Amino acid sequence: MEKNNYHITKPIDLRDFKLVIGRCQREENRKKTSEQILRKRIHYFIMEETETTHRALRILELYSGIGGMHVAAKETGLPFEIVGSYEINTTALDVYRHNFPQTPKAYNIMGLTLEQLTAFAPDIIMMSPPCQPFTRQGLKRDVADARTSSLLHLLGLLEEVHNPPSKILLENVVGFEKSLARERLLEMLSKRNYTWQEFLLSPTQFGIPNSRLRYYLLAKLQPASFCFTVSNELKEAVPFCLCAVNSSLTSCNCSKTRLNSLYNMLYKYHSSKNVATLETGDLYSDFPLPLSSYLNNDTNYEQLLLKDKILDKYCMILDIVDRNFTRCCCFTKGYGHYVEGTGSVIRQDMNVDISSVYNKVNNLPVGDPKRLDLLKKLKLRYFTPDEIAKLMCFPSWFTLPQSLTVRQKYRVLGNSINILVVTSLLLILCEE
Ligand SMILES: C[S@@+](CC[C@H](N)C(=O)[O-])C[C@H]1O[C@@H](n2cnc3c(N)ncnc32)[C@H](O)[C@@H]1O
């Protein structure tokens, strides 16, 4: 079982406790029960209650990549155990093992059998199936793409297994909501009597200065229900208060319910980053943290500077930000290798007027050495993998092995998830 510093504990119901004491006392009067027996009975009562209320959640982590779901589970503070974790990519496996050497690992989900799934007896399945079959670059081949086979195989198992998980959390790219794979998923959920809610969420809604709009699905096996009203529509926000309020401010400026576990987790995250943005009573999304909160000051940026060829050819399509910006684009696995739509770059030299540079560059042809000289003044650099990991809300204890190349680090991070968003959703899913 994972050891957490801050378990969420449900207090033992005092009425039950009083009942046991009352019963024991009556018995004691009648049968002269010894104090030792009385103590034992109370001890067993407490043990039993603790076991049922604090039993570690059994999580089966599929398509585990570098372990983003595992990290999110840890960040909830809930007691849990990863009973199995499946991943085929060796680089991602290296990162996973580097951070979680103890977790049992398996490889291809295609090899998962009904007997194994039964034996795992997961309370929760957490998964981010491959997203390429649902993206434009991946040709949107959906269920016809071989990379969807393992998801279809899993859905087949979930239709059959006699002990289906009581909860499911799935993450994917925008586009999944229109796919046949999603239809197959909903068919299984409906057959097995789940209730579910779909979301499109980005970390920016949680006050993180990084866009990563993603599809999420939360499902619960009935008769269990969600702590909010579910709808057939995709929700584009979580149905709870996401306001920055500390204990001295009792109210906020939204009308949404406060979910304590979520509220505490977000407050803890934001107060560790920048107290100034807190205690406004307004939404975290209205006060995104500046990128400076995520950048390394001691970065040797010379080796991260964009190459001349890239600057000259692609300067018009770069998304350029600086340390005072409160946003940057989604980092994908092609970052540092491809330019278009793979993530922002940073202007390291803020003393140079970017508008005047671009006004002049606009009037010079590609290949003109003067154009390159002007662009070079901006000192445009890539974000480091560490900075990207921070923007994706990976905690500082999570590290990438030094043996990986920078390109490998970009690839595995680009495939991963935003930890704060998934932690929030897991807390919502686990709320009774
Ligand atoms: C979107 S990524 C998951 C990222 C993960 N949540 C993380 O935090 O890194 C999908 C992962 O599924 C893995 N994968 C694809 N097909 C698989 C299969 N049949 N069995 C196990 N893993 C698979 C890929 O190697 C990839 O790492």
Ligand as a Chemical Component Dictionary entry (heavy atoms), coordinates in Angstrom:
data_LIG
# 
_chem_comp.id                   LIG 
_chem_comp.type                 NON-POLYMER 
_chem_comp.pdbx_formal_charge   0 
_chem_comp.three_letter_code    LIG 
# 
loop_
_chem_comp_atom.comp_id 
_chem_comp_atom.atom_id 
_chem_comp_atom.alt_atom_id 
_chem_comp_atom.type_symbol 
_chem_comp_atom.charge 
_chem_comp_atom.model_Cartn_x 
_chem_comp_atom.model_Cartn_y 
_chem_comp_atom.model_Cartn_z 
_chem_comp_atom.pdbx_ordinal 
LIG C1  C1  C 0  -1.517 8.363  -23.893 1  
LIG S1  S1  S 1  -0.223 7.355  -23.404 2  
LIG C2  C2  C 0  -0.526 7.131  -21.683 3  
LIG C3  C3  C 0  0.210  8.087  -20.848 4  
LIG C4  C4  C 0  0.173  7.834  -19.383 5  
LIG N1  N1  N 0  -1.094 8.116  -18.778 6  
LIG C5  C5  C 0  1.248  8.666  -18.711 7  
LIG O1  O1  O 0  0.986  9.324  -17.712 8  
LIG O2  O2  O -1 2.362  8.661  -19.203 9  
LIG C6  C6  C 0  -0.699 5.790  -24.019 10 
LIG C7  C7  C 0  0.288  4.712  -23.672 11 
LIG O3  O3  O 0  -0.288 3.451  -24.005 12 
LIG C8  C8  C 0  0.763  2.571  -24.344 13 
LIG N2  N2  N 0  0.159  1.428  -25.072 14 
LIG C9  C9  C 0  -0.352 1.428  -26.318 15 
LIG N3  N3  N 0  -0.863 0.218  -26.624 16 
LIG C10 C10 C 0  -0.673 -0.566 -25.530 17 
LIG C11 C11 C 0  -0.985 -1.917 -25.220 18 
LIG N4  N4  N 0  -1.571 -2.702 -26.109 19 
LIG N5  N5  N 0  -0.666 -2.392 -24.002 20 
LIG C12 C12 C 0  -0.047 -1.589 -23.080 21 
LIG N6  N6  N 0  0.278  -0.304 -23.329 22 
LIG C13 C13 C 0  -0.035 0.211  -24.517 23 
LIG C14 C14 C 0  1.694  3.455  -25.167 24 
LIG O4  O4  O 0  3.004  2.937  -25.207 25 
LIG C15 C15 C 0  1.597  4.786  -24.442 26 
LIG O5  O5  O 0  2.647  4.949  -23.520 27 
# 
loop_
_chem_comp_bond.comp_id 
_chem_comp_bond.atom_id_1 
_chem_comp_bond.atom_id_2 
_chem_comp_bond.value_order 
_chem_comp_bond.pdbx_ordinal 
LIG C1  S1  SING 1  
LIG S1  C2  SING 2  
LIG S1  C6  SING 3  
LIG C2  C3  SING 4  
LIG C3  C4  SING 5  
LIG C4  N1  SING 6  
LIG C4  C5  SING 7  
LIG C5  O1  DOUB 8  
LIG C5  O2  SING 9  
LIG C6  C7  SING 10 
LIG C7  O3  SING 11 
LIG C7  C15 SING 12 
LIG O3  C8  SING 13 
LIG C8  N2  SING 14 
LIG C8  C14 SING 15 
LIG N2  C9  SING 16 
LIG N2  C13 SING 17 
LIG C9  N3  DOUB 18 
LIG N3  C10 SING 19 
LIG C10 C11 SING 20 
LIG C10 C13 DOUB 21 
LIG C11 N4  SING 22 
LIG C11 N5  DOUB 23 
LIG N5  C12 SING 24 
LIG C12 N6  DOUB 25 
LIG N6  C13 SING 26 
LIG C14 O4  SING 27 
LIG C14 C15 SING 28 
LIG C15 O5  SING 29 
# 
